[in-house]
């Protein structure tokens, strides 16, 4: 009997995989159309941003396409490989593509002001706080591997999909809050964000080491697979977070009042 997790790692393209690929293709197509339109304007559009976004798209395709997995069906290391792509590498590429900025430059001023109001709202302020983004990112790992949740995802297709969506969205949120070039409602100074990133690095390291040692984790898989997955999380996570730190330093700008910045940006980008 094939579990829900195995159904996502078998080499056959199931309905869920096909739908995911179609959604990814649609997002990529919309981004490319808007990027081409903006590139014809005097202000232009950065090829680097387009390349970054498309890199994120390619990584998403690798994550959701079973035939491209380097691990056998049902191997827990394949699960970890997939989650690294979904939760860390693909989000970094997507966020550095500045999709919100591209959208604001492509819509009417009325809709631009609407997005600006959303970004200034209390829920947006809450979600965009680095500590909240950190909790959603690292906390998701704790919930998945240190509770019966992982076992439940192996038999529940909907829950398994929900976990994947959480990893992707939490990864995008964390990358956006830490190093995203798009406007954000609450973005502390670079040193503060580096501290938060450091805490995330430490959290991932602890989780991966506990996984390798088999301490506290609730992952009913062979020892070699669990240890291999722990190593993947440890080294793969370090590389992803190093890239995020580099992105933070490269995209750093002198700090401005966040609410005023969003209002000004939304108004100017939509014109």
C-alpha positions as CSV (number, residue, x, y, z in Angstrom):
1,X,0.0,0.0,0.0
2,X,1.4,3.4,-1.0
3,X,1.3,6.0,1.8
4,X,0.4,9.7,1.2
5,X,4.1,10.6,1.4
6,X,5.0,7.8,-1.1
7,X,2.3,9.0,-3.4
8,X,4.2,12.3,-3.7
9,X,7.6,10.6,-4.2
10,X,6.6,7.8,-6.7
11,X,7.8,8.5,-10.2
12,X,4.3,8.6,-11.6
13,X,2.7,12.1,-12.0
14,X,-0.4,12.0,-9.9
15,X,-3.2,14.5,-10.0
16,X,-1.8,16.5,-7.2
17,X,1.6,16.8,-8.9
18,X,0.0,17.8,-12.2
19,X,-2.1,20.5,-10.5
20,X,0.9,21.8,-8.6
21,X,3.0,22.0,-11.8
22,X,0.1,23.8,-13.6
23,X,-0.1,26.4,-10.8
24,X,3.7,26.9,-10.8
25,X,3.6,27.3,-14.6
26,X,0.8,29.9,-14.4
27,X,2.7,31.9,-11.7
28,X,5.9,31.8,-13.9
29,X,3.9,32.9,-17.0
30,X,2.3,35.8,-15.2
31,X,5.6,37.0,-13.8
32,X,7.3,36.7,-17.2
33,X,4.6,38.7,-19.0
34,X,4.7,41.5,-16.4
35,X,8.5,41.5,-16.4
36,X,8.6,41.8,-20.2
37,X,6.1,44.6,-20.1
38,X,8.1,46.5,-17.4
39,X,11.4,46.0,-19.2
40,X,10.0,48.0,-22.2
41,X,9.5,51.0,-19.9
42,X,12.1,53.7,-19.3
43,X,12.6,52.4,-15.8
44,X,13.1,48.9,-17.1
45,X,13.1,45.7,-15.0
46,X,16.1,43.9,-13.5
47,X,17.1,40.8,-15.4
48,X,18.7,39.7,-12.1
49,X,15.3,39.7,-10.4
50,X,13.7,37.8,-13.3
51,X,16.5,35.2,-13.2
52,X,16.1,34.9,-9.4
53,X,12.4,34.3,-9.6
54,X,12.7,31.8,-12.4
55,X,15.4,30.0,-10.4
56,X,12.9,29.7,-7.5
57,X,10.3,28.4,-10.0
58,X,12.7,25.7,-11.2
59,X,13.5,24.7,-7.6
60,X,9.7,24.4,-7.0
61,X,9.4,22.1,-10.0
62,X,12.2,20.0,-8.7
63,X,10.6,19.8,-5.3
64,X,7.1,18.7,-6.6
65,X,8.2,16.4,-9.5
66,X,8.8,12.9,-8.2
67,X,10.8,11.7,-11.2
68,X,13.4,14.3,-10.5
69,X,14.1,13.2,-7.0
70,X,17.6,11.8,-6.4
71,X,16.2,9.4,-3.8
72,X,14.2,6.2,-4.0
73,X,10.4,6.2,-3.4
74,X,9.6,6.4,0.3
75,X,13.1,7.3,1.4
76,X,13.0,9.8,4.2
77,X,16.1,11.6,2.8
78,X,13.9,12.3,-0.3
79,X,11.4,13.9,2.1
80,X,14.1,16.1,3.6
81,X,15.5,17.0,0.1
82,X,12.0,18.1,-0.9
83,X,11.4,20.2,2.2
84,X,14.7,22.0,1.8
85,X,13.7,23.0,-1.7
86,X,10.2,24.0,-0.7
87,X,11.0,25.7,2.5
88,X,14.4,27.3,2.0
89,X,15.9,27.4,-1.5
90,X,12.8,28.1,-3.7
91,X,11.5,30.8,-1.4
92,X,14.8,32.7,-1.5
93,X,14.7,32.7,-5.3
94,X,11.1,33.7,-5.5
95,X,11.4,36.5,-2.9
96,X,14.5,38.0,-4.4
97,X,12.5,38.2,-7.7
98,X,10.6,41.1,-6.0
99,X,7.1,39.9,-7.2
100,X,5.3,42.5,-5.0
101,X,7.3,45.3,-6.6
102,X,6.6,44.0,-10.1
103,X,2.9,43.7,-9.3
104,X,2.7,47.2,-7.9
105,X,4.3,48.6,-11.0
106,X,1.9,46.7,-13.2
107,X,-1.5,47.6,-11.7
108,X,-3.5,50.8,-11.4
109,X,-2.9,53.3,-8.7
110,X,-6.2,52.4,-7.1
111,X,-5.2,48.7,-6.7
112,X,-1.7,49.8,-5.7
113,X,-3.1,51.8,-2.8
114,X,-5.2,48.8,-1.8
115,X,-2.1,46.6,-1.6
116,X,-0.4,49.4,0.4
117,X,-3.3,49.3,2.9
118,X,-3.0,45.5,3.2
119,X,0.7,45.8,3.9
120,X,0.0,48.5,6.6
121,X,-2.7,46.4,8.3
122,X,-2.3,44.9,11.7
123,X,-2.2,41.3,10.5
124,X,0.5,42.2,8.0
125,X,2.5,43.9,10.7
126,X,2.1,40.8,12.9
127,X,3.1,38.3,10.3
128,X,6.0,40.5,9.0
129,X,7.7,40.6,12.4
130,X,10.9,38.6,12.3
131,X,10.1,36.7,15.5
132,X,6.8,35.6,14.1
133,X,8.3,34.5,10.8
134,X,11.0,32.7,12.7
135,X,8.4,30.9,14.9
136,X,6.4,29.8,11.8
137,X,9.6,28.5,10.1
138,X,11.4,26.7,12.9
139,X,8.2,25.9,14.8
140,X,6.9,24.1,11.8
141,X,9.9,21.8,11.9
142,X,9.4,21.1,15.6
143,X,5.8,20.3,15.1
144,X,6.4,18.0,12.2
145,X,9.3,16.0,13.6
146,X,8.8,16.0,17.4
147,X,5.1,15.2,17.4
148,X,3.0,12.4,15.7
149,X,2.4,14.9,12.9
150,X,4.9,13.3,10.5
151,X,3.4,9.9,10.9
152,X,-0.1,11.4,10.3
153,X,1.1,13.0,7.0
154,X,2.1,9.6,5.7
155,X,-1.5,8.4,5.7
156,X,-3.4,11.7,5.1
157,X,-3.0,13.2,1.7
158,X,-4.7,16.5,2.6
159,X,-2.5,16.9,5.7
160,X,0.6,16.1,3.7
161,X,-0.3,18.8,1.1
162,X,-1.0,21.3,3.9
163,X,2.4,20.7,5.4
164,X,4.0,21.3,2.1
165,X,2.0,24.6,1.6
166,X,3.1,25.6,5.1
167,X,6.7,25.1,4.4
168,X,6.6,27.0,1.2
169,X,4.6,30.0,2.6
170,X,6.6,30.1,5.9
171,X,9.9,30.0,3.9
172,X,8.7,32.8,1.6
173,X,7.6,34.8,4.6
174,X,10.9,34.4,6.4
175,X,13.0,35.2,3.3
176,X,10.8,38.3,2.7
177,X,11.1,39.5,6.3
178,X,14.9,39.0,6.5
179,X,16.1,40.0,3.0
180,X,13.2,40.7,0.6
181,X,13.6,43.7,-1.7
182,X,9.8,44.2,-1.6
183,X,8.3,46.7,0.8
184,X,7.4,45.3,4.2
185,X,5.4,46.8,7.1
186,X,7.9,46.0,9.8
187,X,11.5,45.6,9.0
188,X,14.0,46.1,11.8
189,X,17.6,47.1,11.3
190,X,20.1,44.8,9.6
191,X,21.8,43.8,12.8
192,X,18.5,42.7,14.3
193,X,17.6,40.6,11.3
194,X,21.1,39.0,11.3
195,X,20.5,38.1,15.0
196,X,17.1,36.5,14.0
197,X,18.8,34.7,11.2
198,X,21.4,33.4,13.6
199,X,18.7,32.1,15.9
200,X,17.2,30.3,12.9
201,X,20.5,28.8,12.0
202,X,21.0,27.6,15.6
203,X,17.5,26.2,15.7
204,X,17.9,24.2,12.5
205,X,21.3,22.9,13.7
206,X,19.8,21.6,17.0
207,X,16.8,20.0,15.2
208,X,19.1,18.3,12.6
209,X,21.4,17.0,15.4
210,X,18.6,15.7,17.4
211,X,17.2,14.0,14.3
212,X,20.6,12.4,13.5
213,X,20.9,11.1,17.1
214,X,17.2,10.0,17.2
215,X,16.5,12.0,20.3
216,X,12.9,13.2,20.9
217,X,12.0,12.9,17.3
218,X,9.0,10.8,16.2
219,X,10.0,9.6,12.8
220,X,9.4,5.9,12.2
221,X,12.0,5.4,9.4
222,X,15.2,3.3,9.2
223,X,18.1,4.7,11.1
224,X,20.3,5.3,8.0
225,X,17.6,7.3,6.4
226,X,16.9,9.4,9.5
227,X,20.6,10.1,9.9
228,X,21.0,11.0,6.3
229,X,18.1,13.3,6.5
230,X,19.6,15.0,9.5
231,X,22.8,15.5,7.6
232,X,20.9,17.0,4.7
233,X,19.1,19.4,7.0
234,X,22.3,20.4,8.8
235,X,24.5,21.1,5.7
236,X,21.8,22.0,3.3
237,X,20.1,24.4,5.8
238,X,23.5,26.0,6.5
239,X,24.0,26.7,2.8
240,X,20.5,28.1,2.3
241,X,20.9,30.4,5.4
242,X,24.3,31.6,4.3
243,X,22.7,32.6,0.9
244,X,20.0,34.4,2.8
245,X,22.6,36.3,4.9
246,X,24.4,37.3,1.7
247,X,21.1,38.4,0.2
248,X,20.4,40.5,3.3
249,X,23.6,42.3,3.0
250,X,23.3,42.8,-0.8
251,X,19.8,44.2,-0.6
252,X,20.4,46.4,2.4
253,X,19.2,50.0,2.2
254,X,19.3,52.8,4.7
255,X,16.3,52.3,7.0
256,X,13.2,54.5,6.6
257,X,9.9,54.7,8.4
258,X,8.2,51.5,7.2
259,X,4.6,52.8,7.0
260,X,5.6,55.9,5.1
261,X,7.9,53.8,2.8
262,X,5.0,51.4,1.9
263,X,2.6,54.3,1.2
264,X,5.1,56.1,-1.0
265,X,6.2,53.0,-2.8
266,X,2.7,51.7,-3.5
267,X,1.7,55.1,-4.9
268,X,4.8,55.6,-7.1
269,X,5.1,52.0,-8.3
270,X,1.5,51.9,-9.5
271,X,1.9,55.1,-11.6
